Amino acid sequence: MTSHQTAQTMKPATAAKKLGVYLEATPAEFQEGVVSRTELNALQADPPQWLQDLRRNGPHPRPVVAAKLGVSIAGLARGGLTEPLTTEQIEELKRELPEWLQKERATQAEVRKEAVRIKEKQQEKAARAENGPRD
């Protein structure tokens, strides 16, 4: 008996998310079809021109915008940014550095610092537990 393996596919929205691009900016063929794991790997390994352009110029989805600005997705929303932005718009925000962006970057820095502190504390606790009680 031979096993017949079917190709794993995903919705265009999932593929766009994995590629880090805004779905509505992708070509119609991409939006209307399904993407196999093999096709996704090929897109990642050798991106076509449309994918290179989207990654370079945008519009970018919120997770990419947040990462480029150094804030959280929630921070974008608090700053009033709910729509995708182009690279040019992101660079303009970085130059202008509005008050909300400064505040959100500071908040994000504190969150990261706290995450590091908690991780170090957990590692210390694990090391103590590993060494056992001392007499």
C-alpha positions as CSV (number, residue, x, y, z in Angstrom):
1,M,0.0,0.0,0.0
2,T,1.4,3.4,-1.0
3,S,0.7,6.5,1.0
4,H,-0.5,9.4,-0.9
5,Q,0.6,12.7,0.7
6,T,-1.4,15.8,0.0
7,A,0.2,19.1,-0.2
8,Q,-0.3,21.3,2.8
9,T,-2.0,24.5,1.8
10,M,-2.9,27.8,3.5
11,K,-5.2,30.7,3.0
12,P,-3.7,33.8,1.3
13,A,-4.1,35.7,4.5
14,T,-1.9,33.2,6.4
15,A,0.7,33.2,3.6
16,A,0.8,37.0,3.6
17,K,1.3,37.1,7.3
18,K,4.1,34.6,7.1
19,L,5.7,36.7,4.3
20,G,5.3,39.9,6.3
21,V,3.2,41.7,3.7
22,Y,-0.2,43.4,3.6
23,L,-2.6,41.0,1.9
24,E,-4.6,43.7,0.1
25,A,-1.5,45.0,-1.6
26,T,-0.6,41.6,-3.1
27,P,-1.5,40.6,-6.7
28,A,-5.0,39.3,-7.3
29,E,-3.8,35.9,-8.2
30,F,-2.2,35.6,-4.7
31,Q,-5.3,36.9,-2.9
32,E,-7.7,34.6,-4.7
33,G,-5.8,31.3,-4.6
34,V,-4.4,29.0,-2.0
35,V,-0.7,28.8,-1.2
36,S,1.0,25.5,-0.7
37,R,3.9,25.1,1.8
38,T,6.2,24.5,-1.3
39,E,5.0,27.7,-2.9
40,L,5.5,29.7,0.3
41,N,9.0,28.3,0.7
42,A,9.7,29.3,-2.9
43,L,8.4,32.8,-2.3
44,Q,10.6,33.1,0.7
45,A,13.7,31.7,-0.9
46,D,13.4,33.6,-4.2
47,P,10.9,36.4,-3.8
48,P,9.3,37.7,-7.1
49,Q,9.6,41.4,-7.9
50,W,6.1,42.2,-6.4
51,L,7.1,40.7,-3.1
52,Q,10.5,42.5,-3.0
53,D,8.7,45.8,-3.8
54,L,6.1,45.2,-1.0
55,R,8.7,44.4,1.5
56,R,10.8,47.4,0.6
57,N,8.1,50.0,0.1
58,G,4.9,48.7,1.7
59,P,2.2,49.3,2.5
60,H,3.2,47.2,5.5
61,P,0.9,45.3,7.9
62,R,0.6,46.5,11.5
63,P,3.1,44.0,13.0
64,V,5.8,45.2,10.5
65,V,4.9,48.9,11.1
66,A,5.1,48.4,14.9
67,A,8.5,46.6,14.6
68,K,9.9,49.3,12.3
69,L,8.8,52.0,14.8
70,G,9.9,50.1,17.9
71,V,6.5,50.0,19.5
72,S,3.8,47.4,20.1
73,I,0.7,46.9,17.9
74,A,-1.4,48.2,20.8
75,G,0.9,51.2,20.9
76,L,0.1,51.9,17.3
77,A,-3.6,51.9,18.1
78,R,-3.1,54.2,21.0
79,G,-1.2,56.5,18.6
80,G,-4.2,56.5,16.3
81,L,-2.5,54.3,13.6
82,T,-4.8,51.6,12.4
83,E,-4.1,51.6,8.7
84,P,-1.1,50.0,6.9
85,L,1.8,52.5,6.3
86,T,4.4,52.7,3.5
87,T,8.1,52.8,4.3
88,E,8.1,56.5,3.4
89,Q,5.3,57.2,5.9
90,I,7.2,55.2,8.6
91,E,10.4,57.1,7.9
92,E,8.5,60.4,8.1
93,L,7.1,59.4,11.6
94,K,10.7,58.5,12.7
95,R,11.9,62.0,11.6
96,E,9.0,63.9,13.2
97,L,9.1,61.7,16.3
98,P,5.6,62.8,17.6
99,E,5.0,62.7,21.4
100,W,2.9,59.5,21.2
101,L,5.7,57.7,19.5
102,Q,8.3,58.8,22.0
103,K,6.0,57.6,24.8
104,E,5.3,54.3,23.2
105,R,8.9,53.6,22.5
106,A,9.7,54.3,26.2
107,T,6.9,52.0,27.2
108,Q,8.2,49.3,24.9
109,A,11.7,49.7,26.3
110,E,10.3,49.3,29.9
111,V,8.4,46.2,28.8
112,R,11.6,44.6,27.3
113,K,13.6,45.5,30.4
114,E,11.0,43.9,32.7
115,A,10.9,40.8,30.5
116,V,14.7,40.5,30.8
117,R,14.5,40.9,34.6
118,I,11.8,38.2,34.9
119,K,13.8,35.8,32.7
120,E,17.0,36.3,34.8
121,K,15.0,35.8,38.0
122,Q,13.5,32.6,36.6
123,Q,17.0,31.4,35.6
124,E,18.4,32.1,39.0
125,K,15.5,30.2,40.6
126,A,16.0,27.3,38.3
127,A,19.8,27.3,39.1
128,R,19.1,27.3,42.8
129,A,16.6,24.4,42.4
130,E,19.1,22.5,40.3
131,N,21.8,22.8,42.9
132,G,19.5,21.7,45.7
133,P,19.4,22.8,49.3
134,R,22.7,23.6,51.0
135,D,23.6,22.7,54.5
